[in-house]
Amino acid sequence: MPVHPTIQESSQGLATRPEHSANSPLSIHAMTVAYHRKPVLWDVDYDAPPNKLIAIVGPNGAGKSTLIKSCLGLIPRASGQVEFWGLSYKQARSRVGYVPQRESVDWDFPVSALDVVCMGRYRMIGWCKPVSKKHKEAALSCLDQVGMREFANRQISQLSGGQQQRVFLARALAQEADLYFMDEPFAGVDAATERAIVQVLRKLKENNKTVIVVHHDLQTVPDYFDEVILLNMRVVAAGEVSDVFTSENLHKTYGGRLTLLAEAAEAVARASSGNT
Amino acid sequence: MPSASEILQTLTFQSGYNTNLVILGTTLLGLAAGIIGVFALLRKRSLMTDALSHATLPGITVAFLVSTALGVNSKSLPLLLFGAAASGIIGVLCIQAILRFSRLREDAAIGIVLSVFFGAGIVGLSYIQANAASGSAGLNKFIYGQAATMQPPDVLLMGGIAVAAMLATFLFLKEFALVCFNDSFAQVDGWPVSVIDLVMMGLVVLVTVAGLQAVGLILVVAMLIIPAVAARLWTDRLLQLVIIAGLIGAGSGYLGSVISALLPRKPAGAVIVLTCSGIFLFSMIAAPSRGIISATWRRIRLRLQIEADHLFEHAHENAKFVITQVELKELSQFRAWSPAFRWVLIRSILSEGQVVRVSEGFELTRAGANRGAQVSRNHALWEQYLMSYADVAPSHVDWSVDQVEHVLSQELVSELERTLSSRGIMIPQPNESSV
């Protein structure tokens, strides 16, 4: 049964923003997501400005990954709409790229780094056709952009965690999208990988792309990103980093863990599972 | 014991029509199961496959009862296999439903479905045995398998499934790989993950149902999974994995049925599975890089390297150019080297030209002295790093240094040098000409 939230807290930092338009690569309207009957995101409204690097930050369990997964249709939405350039995800899919969390796959899989990057080209290749030389070249140049060309033929379990992350990034580059979603690309990576990712992000921005990144390191937000979404089960604040990345907003996001929302979510979960 | 000529005859399809049918059928079955099993394994569906095969039993009994009641020939194989496939699929759907509508985890859901369906099948079987007029005993063969009853249509079925498995892999290798490796990415990328999954699962159902007669529902999962895990030990490439698994499956089907033809009253299904397990065992021991022999060899080589490092470090720090037999004994005691290990260690550094034998013991060559200086310096670098960056108390540093100094790569060493020199800590390079 869909859950309709009865408690809504106002979203700040949205007042001056335009309503979702065909210009916005991503516009989320009144989105609520429940996971195993427990609501994890309440009434999210957000319009991503084009050509920006956007961070999603918030404490553990704030729903950061859930936000991007439900935008991409991996987790069903209880209510609300998501549009990409004014289109549905299905229509806009070929312009969207995705970097899942590194831990979400088994890295002992029998493929090489190049094989994984080629997966980003599959939708251009189509059903039943093998990967042609042209697409292999494209994949190699994506590996080059993340400094991994020399590891192209390495089996993926023989790469370090940071190198695996860069392979995932290269696969997303191979998708040649206009809007990228990246789930914790900076989590647990070495300094060289962090530098490589930042370089790629800046280059994507130069090429008029929009990138939305789930991020956990507050210190680097002002350095790496133009825009930030402060999330804790709802959008606490969203907008340009210089406007909304304030200690007051951060306190609202991270302080006082068990907010009214979290308690309400727990109550809903308890009630629907029948053990009060 | 069969004679050599008997063995040769059976191996080369010269021991009669029926035996040939069985050998050909099980070989084709093994080929199909080996190929399809790779995707079941990579999709982490091994246990699910086991549940599927056990869940076929109630379908077989129901199909038998229904066809008896309708007066159709109750021994009609296609009808029984259809029932098997249907209830196997229902079993898999039950697992999905349990996962969706309860908080149980997959292992529990599989356990429940496997045992409940198998239990229901056994009840159905005993009901048939007690009540049916005739032909009931034949149903037992689906549990343990009875390859000897294989008929030409069965062999054709196996061949058809083997061709289907190869064709599907040839066409959809890329799609199967994508879904097995990263289904969420595949879904976001626009691939119909559930359809691709359905094709993979459908092939598993086909192989399972076709294998029921030959190896039985208890053992058919082995035909799917063991060739794939054995092949995984030999290769890191997907296409090679599929080919090797297919060959291992076909090889065990062939060898297993030949062996069971030569030894009377040995059930083919069990012998095939044992043959397959034998290949797996061999792979586990002998496979390059992933096998036990190769892993042990790597461990010994690493230990030799580390202990030789200790030896040269000891010489460097005590400014010794000759290690006497007495010192070597003392060092062995301190480092807990057994006499055998010491012997191997000395052989290895002698052969690398880092020491030469002299009358009192062993003299370090220039290469040996350099190695000591290098290890010593790595030790110092790491120690400094831990003290200045990781806030480790100086008294605690030595232990962790001992673990790390041997595995520092050239890259890490230069990184350490950079980091430390930025803090004004310089550790001089060993001076090679002073030796």
Chai-1 contact restraints between the chains, C-beta under 6 A:
chainA,res_idxA,chainB,res_idxB,connection_type,confidence,min_distance_angstrom,max_distance_angstrom,comment,restraint_id
A,L72,B,V188,contact,1.0,0.0,6.0,A-B,restraint_1
A,L74,B,S184,contact,1.0,0.0,6.0,A-B,restraint_2
A,R93,B,G190,contact,1.0,0.0,6.0,A-B,restraint_3
A,Y98,B,V188,contact,1.0,0.0,6.0,A-B,restraint_4
A,P100,B,S184,contact,1.0,0.0,6.0,A-B,restraint_5
A,P100,B,F185,contact,1.0,0.0,6.0,A-B,restraint_6
A,V105,B,N182,contact,1.0,0.0,6.0,A-B,restraint_7
A,F109,B,F181,contact,1.0,0.0,6.0,A-B,restraint_8
A,P110,B,D236,contact,1.0,0.0,6.0,A-B,restraint_9
A,P110,B,R237,contact,1.0,0.0,6.0,A-B,restraint_10
A,P110,B,L238,contact,1.0,0.0,6.0,A-B,restraint_11
A,P110,B,L241,contact,1.0,0.0,6.0,A-B,restraint_12
A,V111,B,L238,contact,1.0,0.0,6.0,A-B,restraint_13
A,M119,B,L178,contact,1.0,0.0,6.0,A-B,restraint_14
A,R123,B,D189,contact,1.0,0.0,6.0,A-B,restraint_15
A,R123,B,G190,contact,1.0,0.0,6.0,A-B,restraint_16
A,C128,B,L171,contact,1.0,0.0,6.0,A-B,restraint_17
A,Q155,B,D236,contact,1.0,0.0,6.0,A-B,restraint_18
